[in-house]
Amino acid sequence: MSITIRLEKGEEEILRGIVEAKNTNMSVYIRDIISEKIDDEIDREMYKKAVKVMEDDDTEFVSWEEAKAELGISDEV
């Protein structure tokens, strides 16, 4: 898929400078930025859902140490 974006002259110059400094190409750099933004958005939505569960649910949360003890898990390898 191909996408076209319009940038102001100054934005383009900054972007080209960053791409050159990172020794990559424009497509790879922009693809990486978009991927990071998508990951951030997914994380944000998952956080909102988790907070809602904690606020609305009668679920009991325990520490990792308590869960390990209850399940008989040790830290020994």
All heavy atoms as a GROMACS GRO file, in nm:
protein
  623
    1MET      N    1   0.085  -0.117   0.000
    1MET     CA    2   0.000   0.000   0.000
    1MET      C    3   0.090   0.124   0.000
    1MET      O    4   0.195   0.126   0.061
    1MET     CB    5  -0.090   0.001   0.124
    1MET     CG    6  -0.162   0.133   0.138
    1MET     SD    7  -0.282   0.157   0.269
    1MET     CE    8  -0.226   0.070   0.406
    2SER      N    9   0.043   0.224  -0.064
    2SER     CA   10   0.116   0.349  -0.071
    2SER      C   11   0.031   0.460  -0.011
    2SER      O   12  -0.089   0.466  -0.037
    2SER     CB   13   0.148   0.381  -0.217
    2SER     OG   14   0.215   0.504  -0.226
    3ILE      N   15   0.094   0.546   0.069
    3ILE     CA   16   0.024   0.658   0.131
    3ILE      C   17   0.106   0.784   0.104
    3ILE      O   18   0.227   0.782   0.111
    3ILE     CB   19   0.011   0.637   0.284
    3ILE    CG1   20  -0.076   0.516   0.314
    3ILE    CG2   21  -0.046   0.761   0.351
    3ILE    CD1   22  -0.082   0.480   0.461
    4THR      N   23   0.037   0.892   0.074
    4THR     CA   24   0.103   1.019   0.051
    4THR      C   25   0.068   1.114   0.165
    4THR      O   26  -0.047   1.120   0.207
    4THR     CB   27   0.054   1.082  -0.082
    4THR    OG1   28   0.082   0.990  -0.188
    4THR    CG2   29   0.121   1.214  -0.109
    5ILE      N   30   0.169   1.184   0.216
    5ILE     CA   31   0.143   1.286   0.318
    5ILE      C   32   0.204   1.418   0.271
    5ILE      O   33   0.303   1.419   0.197
    5ILE     CB   34   0.200   1.247   0.456
    5ILE    CG1   35   0.352   1.229   0.451
    5ILE    CG2   36   0.134   1.123   0.510
    5ILE    CD1   37   0.417   1.216   0.586
    6ARG      N   38   0.145   1.525   0.315
    6ARG     CA   39   0.196   1.657   0.281
    6ARG      C   40   0.260   1.718   0.406
    6ARG      O   41   0.203   1.715   0.514
    6ARG     CB   42   0.085   1.748   0.232
    6ARG     CG   43   0.018   1.699   0.105
    6ARG     CD   44  -0.078   1.805   0.051
    6ARG     NE   45  -0.173   1.757  -0.047
    6ARG     CZ   46  -0.148   1.698  -0.162
    6ARG    NH1   47  -0.025   1.671  -0.195
    6ARG    NH2   48  -0.242   1.661  -0.244
    7LEU      N   49   0.381   1.769   0.388
    7LEU     CA   50   0.453   1.832   0.497
    7LEU      C   51   0.490   1.974   0.459
    7LEU      O   52   0.513   2.004   0.342
    7LEU     CB   53   0.582   1.754   0.528
    7LEU     CG   54   0.570   1.609   0.570
    7LEU    CD1   55   0.708   1.545   0.575
    7LEU    CD2   56   0.501   1.598   0.704
    8GLU      N   57   0.497   2.058   0.559
    8GLU     CA   58   0.551   2.192   0.537
    8GLU      C   59   0.700   2.176   0.508
    8GLU      O   60   0.762   2.076   0.546
    8GLU     CB   61   0.532   2.278   0.662
    8GLU     CG   62   0.386   2.301   0.701
    8GLU     CD   63   0.314   2.391   0.602
    8GLU    OE1   64   0.381   2.479   0.544
    8GLU    OE2   65   0.192   2.372   0.585
    9LYS      N   66   0.758   2.273   0.440
    9LYS     CA   67   0.899   2.267   0.401
    9LYS      C   68   0.989   2.241   0.522
    9LYS      O   69   1.077   2.155   0.519
    9LYS     CB   70   0.938   2.398   0.331
    9LYS     CG   71   1.080   2.404   0.286
    9LYS     CD   72   1.102   2.322   0.161
    9LYS     CE   73   1.241   2.350   0.107
    9LYS     NZ   74   1.291   2.243   0.025
   10GLY      N   75   0.964   2.314   0.631
   10GLY     CA   76   1.046   2.298   0.751
   10GLY      C   77   1.033   2.159   0.812
   10GLY      O   78   1.133   2.102   0.858
   11GLU      N   79   0.912   2.106   0.812
   11GLU     CA   80   0.890   1.971   0.865
   11GLU      C   81   0.965   1.867   0.782
   11GLU      O   82   1.027   1.776   0.837
   11GLU     CB   83   0.741   1.938   0.865
   11GLU     CG   84   0.658   2.020   0.960
   11GLU     CD   85   0.508   2.003   0.939
   11GLU    OE1   86   0.466   1.973   0.825
   11GLU    OE2   87   0.435   2.019   1.037
   12GLU      N   88   0.960   1.885   0.651
   12GLU     CA   89   1.030   1.792   0.563
   12GLU      C   90   1.181   1.796   0.587
   12GLU      O   91   1.247   1.692   0.594
   12GLU     CB   92   1.001   1.825   0.416
   12GLU     CG   93   1.071   1.732   0.320
   12GLU     CD   94   1.053   1.770   0.174
   12GLU    OE1   95   0.980   1.867   0.145
   12GLU    OE2   96   1.115   1.703   0.090
   13GLU      N   97   1.235   1.916   0.602
   13GLU     CA   98   1.379   1.930   0.625
   13GLU      C   99   1.419   1.863   0.756
   13GLU      O  100   1.521   1.793   0.763
   13GLU     CB  101   1.418   2.077   0.626
   13GLU     CG  102   1.411   2.142   0.489
   13GLU     CD  103   1.432   2.293   0.493
   13GLU    OE1  104   1.452   2.348   0.603
   13GLU    OE2  105   1.426   2.355   0.385
   14ILE      N  106   1.339   1.882   0.861
   14ILE     CA  107   1.367   1.820   0.991
   14ILE      C  108   1.361   1.668   0.977
   14ILE      O  109   1.451   1.596   1.024
   14ILE     CB  110   1.270   1.870   1.098
   14ILE    CG1  111   1.298   2.017   1.129
   14ILE    CG2  112   1.279   1.784   1.224
   14ILE    CD1  113   1.192   2.083   1.215
   15LEU      N  114   1.257   1.619   0.911
   15LEU     CA  115   1.240   1.476   0.895
   15LEU      C  116   1.356   1.416   0.815
   15LEU      O  117   1.412   1.313   0.853
   15LEU     CB  118   1.106   1.446   0.826
   15LEU     CG  119   1.067   1.300   0.812
   15LEU    CD1  120   1.065   1.230   0.946
   15LEU    CD2  121   0.931   1.289   0.743
   16ARG      N  122   1.395   1.481   0.707
   16ARG     CA  123   1.508   1.430   0.628
   16ARG      C  124   1.637   1.430   0.710
   16ARG      O  125   1.718   1.338   0.700
   16ARG     CB  126   1.526   1.512   0.501
   16ARG     CG  127   1.418   1.485   0.398
   16ARG     CD  128   1.452   1.543   0.262
   16ARG     NE  129   1.341   1.525   0.170
   16ARG     CZ  130   1.308   1.412   0.110
   16ARG    NH1  131   1.380   1.304   0.134
   16ARG    NH2  132   1.206   1.405   0.028
   17GLY      N  133   1.655   1.531   0.793
   17GLY     CA  134   1.773   1.537   0.880
   17GLY      C  135   1.776   1.422   0.979
   17GLY      O  136   1.881   1.360   1.002
   18ILE      N  137   1.660   1.392   1.039
   18ILE     CA  138   1.652   1.281   1.134
   18ILE      C  139   1.681   1.150   1.065
   18ILE      O  140   1.758   1.067   1.114
   18ILE     CB  141   1.512   1.279   1.201
   18ILE    CG1  142   1.494   1.400   1.291
   18ILE    CG2  143   1.493   1.149   1.280
   18ILE    CD1  144   1.351   1.420   1.341
   19VAL      N  145   1.619   1.129   0.950
   19VAL     CA  146   1.639   1.005   0.874
   19VAL      C  147   1.786   0.988   0.838
   19VAL      O  148   1.843   0.880   0.853
   19VAL     CB  149   1.549   1.005   0.748
   19VAL    CG1  150   1.589   0.894   0.653
   19VAL    CG2  151   1.402   0.992   0.787
   20GLU      N  152   1.848   1.095   0.794
   20GLU     CA  153   1.991   1.088   0.758
   20GLU      C  154   2.076   1.059   0.882
   20GLU      O  155   2.167   0.975   0.877
   20GLU     CB  156   2.034   1.220   0.694
   20GLU     CG  157   2.175   1.217   0.642
   20GLU     CD  158   2.213   1.347   0.572
   20GLU    OE1  159   2.129   1.400   0.496
   20GLU    OE2  160   2.326   1.393   0.595
   21ALA      N  161   2.047   1.124   0.993
   21ALA     CA  162   2.124   1.105   1.116
   21ALA      C  163   2.111   0.962   1.168
   21ALA      O  164   2.204   0.908   1.227
   21ALA     CB  165   2.079   1.204   1.223
   22LYS      N  166   1.996   0.902   1.146
   22LYS     CA  167   1.972   0.765   1.191
   22LYS      C  168   2.020   0.662   1.089
   22LYS      O  169   2.005   0.542   1.110
   22LYS     CB  170   1.825   0.744   1.223
   22LYS     CG  171   1.779   0.821   1.345
   22LYS     CD  172   1.639   0.784   1.384
   22LYS     CE  173   1.598   0.850   1.511
   22LYS     NZ  174   1.663   0.795   1.629
   23ASN      N  175   2.073   0.711   0.977
   23ASN     CA  176   2.126   0.624   0.872
   23ASN      C  177   2.023   0.518   0.828
   23ASN      O  178   2.052   0.399   0.822
   23ASN     CB  179   2.255   0.556   0.919
   23ASN     CG  180   2.334   0.498   0.804
   23ASN    OD1  181   2.329   0.550   0.693
   23ASN    ND2  182   2.406   0.391   0.830
   24THR      N  183   1.904   0.566   0.799
   24THR     CA  184   1.796   0.478   0.752
   24THR      C  185   1.734   0.544   0.630
   24THR      O  186   1.790   0.637   0.574
   24THR     CB  187   1.694   0.453   0.865
   24THR    OG1  188   1.600   0.354   0.822
   24THR    CG2  189   1.622   0.579   0.908
   25ASN      N  190   1.619   0.494   0.589
   25ASN     CA  191   1.550   0.562   0.479
   25ASN      C  192   1.413   0.608   0.527
   25ASN      O  193   1.364   0.565   0.632
   25ASN     CB  194   1.542   0.475   0.353
   25ASN     CG  195   1.453   0.354   0.371
   25ASN    OD1  196   1.336   0.366   0.408
   25ASN    ND2  197   1.507   0.236   0.345
   26MET      N  198   1.352   0.694   0.451
   26MET     CA  199   1.227   0.758   0.491
   26MET      C  200   1.117   0.656   0.518
   26MET      O  201   1.046   0.665   0.619
   26MET     CB  202   1.183   0.857   0.381
   26MET     CG  203   1.071   0.947   0.420
   26MET     SD  204   1.116   1.072   0.540
   26MET     CE  205   1.221   1.180   0.444
   27SER      N  206   1.100   0.559   0.431
   27SER     CA  207   0.994   0.460   0.446
   27SER      C  208   1.009   0.380   0.575
   27SER      O  209   0.913   0.362   0.650
   27SER     CB  210   0.989   0.365   0.327
   27SER     OG  211   0.948   0.432   0.212
   28VAL      N  212   1.129   0.334   0.600
   28VAL     CA  213   1.154   0.254   0.721
   28VAL      C  214   1.129   0.338   0.845
   28VAL      O  215   1.063   0.294   0.940
   28VAL     CB  216   1.297   0.197   0.721
   28VAL    CG1  217   1.333   0.137   0.856
   28VAL    CG2  218   1.313   0.094   0.610
   29TYR      N  219   1.181   0.459   0.845
   29TYR     CA  220   1.166   0.547   0.962
   29TYR      C  221   1.018   0.578   0.989
   29TYR      O  222   0.972   0.563   1.103
   29TYR     CB  223   1.245   0.677   0.941
   29TYR     CG  224   1.238   0.768   1.061
   29TYR    CD1  225   1.306   0.735   1.178
   29TYR    CD2  226   1.163   0.884   1.057
   29TYR    CE1  227   1.299   0.818   1.289
   29TYR    CE2  228   1.156   0.966   1.168
   29TYR     CZ  229   1.224   0.933   1.283
   29TYR     OH  230   1.216   1.015   1.393
   30ILE      N  231   0.944   0.616   0.888
   30ILE     CA  232   0.802   0.650   0.907
   30ILE      C  233   0.724   0.526   0.946
   30ILE      O  234   0.636   0.530   1.032
   30ILE     CB  235   0.746   0.719   0.782
   30ILE    CG1  236   0.809   0.858   0.769
   30ILE    CG2  237   0.594   0.728   0.789
   30ILE    CD1  238   0.774   0.933   0.644
   31ARG      N  239   0.753   0.412   0.886
   31ARG     CA  240   0.686   0.286   0.922
   31ARG      C  241   0.710   0.253   1.069
   31ARG      O  242   0.618   0.213   1.141
   31ARG     CB  243   0.734   0.175   0.831
   31ARG     CG  244   0.633   0.068   0.807
   31ARG     CD  245   0.670  -0.035   0.702
   31ARG     NE  246   0.810  -0.054   0.672
   31ARG     CZ  247   0.868  -0.018   0.556
   31ARG    NH1  248   0.797   0.038   0.461
   31ARG    NH2  249   0.995  -0.040   0.536
   32ASP      N  250   0.834   0.272   1.117
   32ASP     CA  251   0.865   0.247   1.258
   32ASP      C  252   0.789   0.341   1.350
   32ASP      O  253   0.739   0.299   1.455
   32ASP     CB  254   1.016   0.259   1.283
   32ASP     CG  255   1.096   0.145   1.224
   32ASP    OD1  256   1.035   0.042   1.185
   32ASP    OD2  257   1.220   0.158   1.218
   33ILE      N  258   0.781   0.467   1.314
   33ILE     CA  259   0.708   0.565   1.396
   33ILE      C  260   0.560   0.527   1.402
   33ILE      O  261   0.499   0.530   1.510
   33ILE     CB  262   0.724   0.708   1.340
   33ILE    CG1  263   0.867   0.757   1.362
   33ILE    CG2  264   0.625   0.803   1.404
   33ILE    CD1  265   0.896   0.889   1.297
   34ILE      N  266   0.502   0.491   1.290
   34ILE     CA  267   0.361   0.452   1.287
   34ILE      C  268   0.338   0.328   1.373
   34ILE      O  269   0.243   0.321   1.451
   34ILE     CB  270   0.313   0.430   1.142
   34ILE    CG1  271   0.308   0.565   1.069
   34ILE    CG2  272   0.176   0.361   1.140
   34ILE    CD1  273   0.285   0.554   0.920
   35SER      N  274   0.428   0.232   1.364
   35SER     CA  275   0.417   0.110   1.444
   35SER      C  276   0.421   0.143   1.594
   35SER      O  277   0.343   0.089   1.673
   35SER     CB  278   0.529   0.014   1.407
   35SER     OG  279   0.522  -0.102   1.485
   36GLU      N  280   0.512   0.231   1.633
   36GLU     CA  281   0.521   0.273   1.774
   36GLU      C  282   0.392   0.341   1.820
   36GLU      O  283   0.345   0.315   1.931
   36GLU     CB  284   0.639   0.367   1.793
   36GLU     CG  285   0.774   0.299   1.786
   36GLU     CD  286   0.890   0.398   1.794
   36GLU    OE1  287   0.871   0.510   1.847
   36GLU    OE2  288   0.998   0.364   1.746
   37LYS      N  289   0.337   0.427   1.736
   37LYS     CA  290   0.213   0.497   1.772
   37LYS      C  291   0.098   0.398   1.786
   37LYS      O  292   0.015   0.410   1.877
   37LYS     CB  293   0.179   0.604   1.668
   37LYS     CG  294   0.274   0.721   1.664
   37LYS     CD  295   0.275   0.796   1.795
   37LYS     CE  296   0.161   0.894   1.799
   37LYS     NZ  297   0.159   0.978   1.917
   38ILE      N  298   0.090   0.300   1.698
   38ILE     CA  299  -0.014   0.198   1.707
   38ILE      C  300   0.001   0.119   1.836
   38ILE      O  301  -0.096   0.096   1.908
   38ILE     CB  302  -0.011   0.105   1.583
   38ILE    CG1  303  -0.058   0.181   1.459
   38ILE    CG2  304  -0.096  -0.020   1.607
   38ILE    CD1  305  -0.035   0.107   1.329
   39ASP      N  306   0.125   0.079   1.868
   39ASP     CA  307   0.150   0.007   1.994
   39ASP      C  308   0.110   0.090   2.115
   39ASP      O  309   0.050   0.039   2.209
   39ASP     CB  310   0.298  -0.032   2.006
   39ASP     CG  311   0.338  -0.143   1.911
   39ASP    OD1  312   0.248  -0.210   1.856
   39ASP    OD2  313   0.460  -0.164   1.894
   40ASP      N  314   0.143   0.220   2.112
   40ASP     CA  315   0.106   0.309   2.222
   40ASP      C  316  -0.046   0.317   2.237
   40ASP      O  317  -0.099   0.314   2.349
   40ASP     CB  318   0.161   0.450   2.200
   40ASP     CG  319   0.312   0.459   2.215
   40ASP    OD1  320   0.372   0.362   2.266
   40ASP    OD2  321   0.368   0.563   2.176
   41GLU      N  322  -0.116   0.325   2.126
   41GLU     CA  323  -0.262   0.334   2.130
   41GLU      C  324  -0.323   0.205   2.185
   41GLU      O  325  -0.416   0.208   2.265
   41GLU     CB  326  -0.318   0.364   1.991
   41GLU     CG  327  -0.466   0.388   1.988
   41GLU     CD  328  -0.511   0.508   2.070
   41GLU    OE1  329  -0.433   0.605   2.086
   41GLU    OE2  330  -0.626   0.505   2.119
   42ILE      N  331  -0.270   0.091   2.142
   42ILE     CA  332  -0.318  -0.038   2.194
   42ILE      C  333  -0.293  -0.046   2.344
   42ILE      O  334  -0.381  -0.086   2.420
   42ILE     CB  335  -0.250  -0.155   2.119
   42ILE    CG1  336  -0.302  -0.161   1.975
   42ILE    CG2  337  -0.274  -0.287   2.191
   42ILE    CD1  338  -0.223  -0.254   1.884
   43ASP      N  339  -0.173  -0.007   2.388
   43ASP     CA  340  -0.141  -0.007   2.531
   43ASP      C  341  -0.237   0.082   2.609
   43ASP      O  342  -0.284   0.046   2.717
   43ASP     CB  343   0.002   0.039   2.556
   43ASP     CG  344   0.106  -0.060   2.509
   43ASP    OD1  345   0.070  -0.177   2.482
   43ASP    OD2  346   0.225  -0.022   2.499
   44ARG      N  347  -0.266   0.199   2.555
   44ARG     CA  348  -0.357   0.294   2.621
   44ARG      C  349  -0.497   0.234   2.635
   44ARG      O  350  -0.559   0.243   2.741
   44ARG     CB  351  -0.360   0.424   2.540
   44ARG     CG  352  -0.388   0.547   2.620
   44ARG     CD  353  -0.376   0.679   2.542
   44ARG     NE  354  -0.330   0.679   2.406
   44ARG     CZ  355  -0.202   0.692   2.368
   44ARG    NH1  356  -0.107   0.704   2.458
   44ARG    NH2  357  -0.168   0.693   2.241
   45GLU      N  358  -0.544   0.170   2.531
   45GLU     CA  359  -0.677   0.109   2.535
   45GLU      C  360  -0.681  -0.008   2.632
   45GLU      O  361  -0.778  -0.026   2.705
   45GLU     CB  362  -0.721   0.064   2.395
   45GLU     CG  363  -0.754   0.179   2.302
   45GLU     CD  364  -0.859   0.272   2.357
   45GLU    OE1  365  -0.964   0.223   2.406
   45GLU    OE2  366  -0.838   0.395   2.353
   46MET      N  367  -0.575  -0.089   2.634
   46MET     CA  368  -0.569  -0.201   2.728
   46MET      C  369  -0.566  -0.149   2.872
   46MET      O  370  -0.630  -0.206   2.961
   46MET     CB  371  -0.447  -0.288   2.699
   46MET     CG  372  -0.462  -0.368   2.571
   46MET     SD  373  -0.315  -0.464   2.527
   46MET     CE  374  -0.303  -0.574   2.666
   47TYR      N  375  -0.494  -0.041   2.896
   47TYR     CA  376  -0.488   0.019   3.029
   47TYR      C  377  -0.627   0.067   3.071
   47TYR      O  378  -0.670   0.041   3.184
   47TYR     CB  379  -0.389   0.136   3.029
   47TYR     CG  380  -0.393   0.215   3.157
   47TYR    CD1  381  -0.332   0.167   3.272
   47TYR    CD2  382  -0.459   0.337   3.164
   47TYR    CE1  383  -0.336   0.239   3.391
   47TYR    CE2  384  -0.465   0.409   3.281
   47TYR     CZ  385  -0.403   0.360   3.395
   47TYR     OH  386  -0.410   0.430   3.512
   48LYS      N  387  -0.697   0.134   2.980
   48LYS     CA  388  -0.833   0.182   3.012
   48LYS      C  389  -0.925   0.066   3.048
   48LYS      O  390  -1.003   0.074   3.143
   48LYS     CB  391  -0.893   0.258   2.893
   48LYS     CG  392  -0.832   0.394   2.869
   48LYS     CD  393  -0.894   0.458   2.746
   48LYS     CE  394  -0.826   0.585   2.706
   48LYS     NZ  395  -0.882   0.642   2.583
   49LYS      N  396  -0.915  -0.044   2.973
   49LYS     CA  397  -0.998  -0.162   3.001
   49LYS      C  398  -0.961  -0.222   3.136
   49LYS      O  399  -1.048  -0.263   3.213
   49LYS     CB  400  -0.983  -0.265   2.890
   49LYS     CG  401  -1.051  -0.225   2.762
   49LYS     CD  402  -1.031  -0.328   2.653
   49LYS     CE  403  -1.097  -0.282   2.523
   49LYS     NZ  404  -1.077  -0.377   2.414
   50ALA      N  405  -0.832  -0.229   3.167
   50ALA     CA  406  -0.788  -0.286   3.294
   50ALA      C  407  -0.837  -0.201   3.411
   50ALA      O  408  -0.884  -0.254   3.513
   50ALA     CB  409  -0.636  -0.298   3.298
   51VAL      N  410  -0.829  -0.070   3.397
   51VAL     CA  411  -0.878   0.019   3.503
   51VAL      C  412  -1.027   0.000   3.522
   51VAL      O  413  -1.076  -0.008   3.635
   51VAL     CB  414  -0.844   0.166   3.471
   51VAL    CG1  415  -0.919   0.261   3.562
   51VAL    CG2  416  -0.693   0.189   3.481
   52LYS      N  417  -1.101  -0.013   3.413
   52LYS     CA  418  -1.245  -0.033   3.422
   52LYS      C  419  -1.276  -0.164   3.494
   52LYS      O  420  -1.364  -0.168   3.580
   52LYS     CB  421  -1.308  -0.032   3.284
   52LYS     CG  422  -1.458  -0.042   3.286
   52LYS     CD  423  -1.516  -0.003   3.153
   52LYS     CE  424  -1.666  -0.015   3.147
   52LYS     NZ  425  -1.740   0.047   3.252
   53VAL      N  426  -1.204  -0.270   3.464
   53VAL     CA  427  -1.224  -0.398   3.531
   53VAL      C  428  -1.196  -0.383   3.680
   53VAL      O  429  -1.274  -0.430   3.764
   53VAL     CB  430  -1.133  -0.508   3.470
   53VAL    CG1  431  -1.128  -0.630   3.559
   53VAL    CG2  432  -1.182  -0.546   3.331
   54MET      N  433  -1.089  -0.315   3.714
   54MET     CA  434  -1.054  -0.299   3.855
   54MET      C  435  -1.158  -0.215   3.929
   54MET      O  436  -1.186  -0.239   4.046
   54MET     CB  437  -0.916  -0.236   3.870
   54MET     CG  438  -0.804  -0.330   3.832
   54MET     SD  439  -0.638  -0.269   3.868
   54MET     CE  440  -0.622  -0.134   3.754
   55GLU      N  441  -1.219  -0.119   3.862
   55GLU     CA  442  -1.318  -0.032   3.925
   55GLU      C  443  -1.455  -0.098   3.932
   55GLU      O  444  -1.528  -0.079   4.029
   55GLU     CB  445  -1.329   0.100   3.848
   55GLU     CG  446  -1.207   0.188   3.860
   55GLU     CD  447  -1.214   0.310   3.771
   55GLU    OE1  448  -1.298   0.314   3.678
   55GLU    OE2  449  -1.135   0.403   3.794
   56ASP      N  450  -1.493  -0.176   3.831
   56ASP     CA  451  -1.629  -0.228   3.819
   56ASP      C  452  -1.645  -0.372   3.864
   56ASP      O  453  -1.756  -0.420   3.879
   56ASP     CB  454  -1.676  -0.219   3.673
   56ASP     CG  455  -1.686  -0.074   3.626
   56ASP    OD1  456  -1.684   0.016   3.710
   56ASP    OD2  457  -1.693  -0.054   3.504
   57ASP      N  458  -1.538  -0.443   3.885
   57ASP     CA  459  -1.544  -0.586   3.909
   57ASP      C  460  -1.513  -0.616   4.055
   57ASP      O  461  -1.444  -0.540   4.121
   57ASP     CB  462  -1.443  -0.657   3.817
   57ASP     CG  463  -1.471  -0.805   3.801
   57ASP    OD1  464  -1.553  -0.859   3.876
   57ASP    OD2  465  -1.410  -0.866   3.713
   58ASP      N  466  -1.562  -0.729   4.102
   58ASP     CA  467  -1.531  -0.773   4.238
   58ASP      C  468  -1.408  -0.862   4.241
   58ASP      O  469  -1.384  -0.933   4.338
   58ASP     CB  470  -1.651  -0.850   4.297
   58ASP     CG  471  -1.769  -0.758   4.323
   58ASP    OD1  472  -1.747  -0.637   4.344
   58ASP    OD2  473  -1.883  -0.809   4.322
   59THR      N  474  -1.330  -0.859   4.134
   59THR     CA  475  -1.211  -0.941   4.125
   59THR      C  476  -1.112  -0.900   4.233
   59THR      O  477  -1.090  -0.783   4.259
   59THR     CB  478  -1.144  -0.923   3.987
   59THR    OG1  479  -1.236  -0.959   3.886
   59THR    CG2  480  -1.020  -1.008   3.974
   60GLU      N  481  -1.053  -1.001   4.297
   60GLU     CA  482  -0.953  -0.975   4.400
   60GLU      C  483  -0.815  -0.982   4.335
   60GLU      O  484  -0.782  -1.079   4.267
   60GLU     CB  485  -0.962  -1.079   4.511
   60GLU     CG  486  -0.859  -1.059   4.620
   60GLU     CD  487  -0.865  -1.166   4.726
   60GLU    OE1  488  -0.965  -1.239   4.733
   60GLU    OE2  489  -0.767  -1.178   4.801
   61PHE      N  490  -0.736  -0.879   4.356
   61PHE     CA  491  -0.601  -0.875   4.303
   61PHE      C  492  -0.503  -0.905   4.415
   61PHE      O  493  -0.519  -0.857   4.527
   61PHE     CB  494  -0.570  -0.737   4.242
   61PHE     CG  495  -0.650  -0.710   4.118
   61PHE    CD1  496  -0.775  -0.650   4.125
   61PHE    CD2  497  -0.602  -0.749   3.994
   61PHE    CE1  498  -0.849  -0.627   4.011
   61PHE    CE2  499  -0.676  -0.726   3.880
   61PHE     CZ  500  -0.800  -0.666   3.888
   62VAL      N  501  -0.403  -0.988   4.385
   62VAL     CA  502  -0.301  -1.022   4.483
   62VAL      C  503  -0.164  -0.993   4.425
   62VAL      O  504  -0.148  -0.985   4.302
   62VAL     CB  505  -0.309  -1.172   4.525
   62VAL    CG1  506  -0.441  -1.202   4.594
   62VAL    CG2  507  -0.288  -1.263   4.407
   63SER      N  508  -0.067  -0.978   4.512
   63SER     CA  509   0.068  -0.951   4.464
   63SER      C  510   0.126  -1.076   4.399
   63SER      O  511   0.076  -1.187   4.419
   63SER     CB  512   0.157  -0.909   4.582
   63SER     OG  513   0.181  -1.021   4.666
   64TRP      N  514   0.233  -1.058   4.323
   64TRP     CA  515   0.299  -1.171   4.259
   64TRP      C  516   0.350  -1.268   4.365
   64TRP      O  517   0.342  -1.388   4.350
   64TRP     CB  518   0.413  -1.121   4.170
   64TRP     CG  519   0.496  -1.230   4.110
   64TRP    CD1  520   0.630  -1.246   4.124
   64TRP    CD2  521   0.453  -1.338   4.027
   64TRP    NE1  522   0.673  -1.357   4.056
   64TRP    CE2  523   0.565  -1.416   3.994
   64TRP    CE3  524   0.330  -1.378   3.976
   64TRP    CZ2  525   0.560  -1.530   3.915
   64TRP    CZ3  526   0.323  -1.492   3.896
   64TRP    CH2  527   0.437  -1.566   3.867
   65GLU      N  528   0.402  -1.214   4.476
   65GLU     CA  529   0.452  -1.298   4.584
   65GLU      C  530   0.341  -1.384   4.642
   65GLU      O  531   0.359  -1.504   4.666
   65GLU     CB  532   0.518  -1.213   4.692
   65GLU     CG  533   0.644  -1.140   4.648
   65GLU     CD  534   0.752  -1.233   4.595
   65GLU    OE1  535   0.772  -1.342   4.652
   65GLU    OE2  536   0.818  -1.196   4.496
   66GLU      N  537   0.223  -1.326   4.662
   66GLU     CA  538   0.109  -1.402   4.714
   66GLU      C  539   0.065  -1.510   4.615
   66GLU      O  540   0.035  -1.623   4.654
   66GLU     CB  541  -0.009  -1.309   4.744
   66GLU     CG  542   0.013  -1.217   4.862
   66GLU     CD  543  -0.100  -1.116   4.876
   66GLU    OE1  544  -0.116  -1.033   4.785
   66GLU    OE2  545  -0.172  -1.122   4.978
   67ALA      N  546   0.063  -1.476   4.487
   67ALA     CA  547   0.022  -1.572   4.384
   67ALA      C  548   0.121  -1.689   4.378
   67ALA      O  549   0.079  -1.805   4.369
   67ALA     CB  550   0.012  -1.502   4.248
   68LYS      N  551   0.250  -1.660   4.384
   68LYS     CA  552   0.351  -1.766   4.382
   68LYS      C  553   0.333  -1.859   4.501
   68LYS      O  554   0.338  -1.983   4.486
   68LYS     CB  555   0.492  -1.707   4.382
   68LYS     CG  556   0.534  -1.645   4.252
   68LYS     CD  557   0.681  -1.613   4.245
   68LYS     CE  558   0.732  -1.538   4.365
   68LYS     NZ  559   0.872  -1.493   4.350
   69ALA      N  560   0.311  -1.801   4.618
   69ALA     CA  561   0.294  -1.882   4.739
   69ALA      C  562   0.170  -1.970   4.728
   69ALA      O  563   0.173  -2.089   4.759
   69ALA     CB  564   0.285  -1.791   4.861
   70GLU      N  565   0.061  -1.912   4.679
   70GLU     CA  566  -0.064  -1.987   4.666
   70GLU      C  567  -0.051  -2.101   4.565
   70GLU      O  568  -0.109  -2.209   4.583
   70GLU     CB  569  -0.177  -1.892   4.626
   70GLU     CG  570  -0.313  -1.956   4.625
   70GLU     CD  571  -0.424  -1.856   4.599
   70GLU    OE1  572  -0.420  -1.745   4.654
   70GLU    OE2  573  -0.513  -1.889   4.519
   71LEU      N  574   0.025  -2.078   4.457
   71LEU     CA  575   0.041  -2.177   4.352
   71LEU      C  576   0.160  -2.270   4.376
   71LEU      O  577   0.183  -2.364   4.300
   71LEU     CB  578   0.057  -2.109   4.216
   71LEU     CG  579  -0.064  -2.026   4.169
   71LEU    CD1  580  -0.026  -1.946   4.046
   71LEU    CD2  581  -0.182  -2.117   4.142
   72GLY      N  582   0.237  -2.243   4.482
   72GLY     CA  583   0.352  -2.329   4.512
   72GLY      C  584   0.468  -2.309   4.417
   72GLY      O  585   0.544  -2.402   4.390
   73ILE      N  586   0.484  -2.190   4.365
   73ILE     CA  587   0.591  -2.158   4.271
   73ILE      C  588   0.708  -2.099   4.349
   73ILE      O  589   0.690  -2.010   4.431
   73ILE     CB  590   0.544  -2.057   4.163
   73ILE    CG1  591   0.428  -2.118   4.083
   73ILE    CG2  592   0.659  -2.016   4.073
   73ILE    CD1  593   0.362  -2.019   3.990
   74SER      N  594   0.830  -2.145   4.318
   74SER     CA  595   0.947  -2.089   4.384
   74SER      C  596   1.032  -2.014   4.282
   74SER      O  597   1.018  -2.033   4.161
   74SER     CB  598   1.029  -2.198   4.452
   74SER     OG  599   1.092  -2.278   4.355
   75ASP      N  600   1.122  -1.932   4.332
   75ASP     CA  601   1.214  -1.856   4.246
   75ASP      C  602   1.336  -1.937   4.206
   75ASP      O  603   1.416  -1.893   4.124
   75ASP     CB  604   1.260  -1.728   4.316
   75ASP     CG  605   1.147  -1.627   4.328
   75ASP    OD1  606   1.060  -1.626   4.240
   75ASP    OD2  607   1.149  -1.547   4.425
   76GLU      N  608   1.350  -2.056   4.262
   76GLU     CA  609   1.467  -2.138   4.233
   76GLU      C  610   1.458  -2.194   4.092
   76GLU      O  611   1.352  -2.233   4.045
   76GLU     CB  612   1.477  -2.252   4.333
   76GLU     CG  613   1.502  -2.202   4.475
   76GLU     CD  614   1.508  -2.315   4.574
   76GLU    OE1  615   1.528  -2.431   4.532
   76GLU    OE2  616   1.492  -2.289   4.693
   77VAL      N  617   1.572  -2.199   4.026
   77VAL     CA  618   1.578  -2.251   3.888
   77VAL      C  619   1.626  -2.393   3.888
   77VAL      O  620   1.703  -2.440   3.957
   77VAL     CB  621   1.669  -2.164   3.801
   77VAL    CG1  622   1.679  -2.221   3.661
   77VAL    CG2  623   1.618  -2.023   3.799
   0.00000   0.00000   0.00000
